[in-house]
Amino acid sequence: MIEDKEDEILVSIAVKEAVSRLAKEEQELLLLRYVNEVPVSDICSILNISRFSLYRKTLKILKKLKNVLGEEDFA
């Protein structure tokens, strides 16, 4: 149980570090979408982009984030 909590904390720290290495725009998009759970249509309106464009941007950012985490031997 304690090990699970420690693992959860380590994961949280690693993800925060990886996110901090992204560009500010990328961080904001992830925060809007996944932390604040802003609906896709609202994000599209805020950024003045199509749903498809938002989808492509999100995939690109998540791939970048995964690569950063992989560089830290955390994949």
Residue pairs with C-beta under 8 A, 6 or more apart in sequence:
14 69
14 72
14 74
15 69
17 72
18 65
18 68
18 69
18 72
18 74
19 27
19 30
19 65
20 27
21 68
22 30
22 61
22 64
22 65
22 68
26 61
26 64
29 43
29 47
29 54
29 57
29 58
29 61
30 58
30 61
30 65
32 38
32 43
32 46
33 40
33 43
33 58
38 46
40 51
40 54
41 51
43 54
44 50
44 51
44 53
44 54
47 54
49 57
66 75
69 75
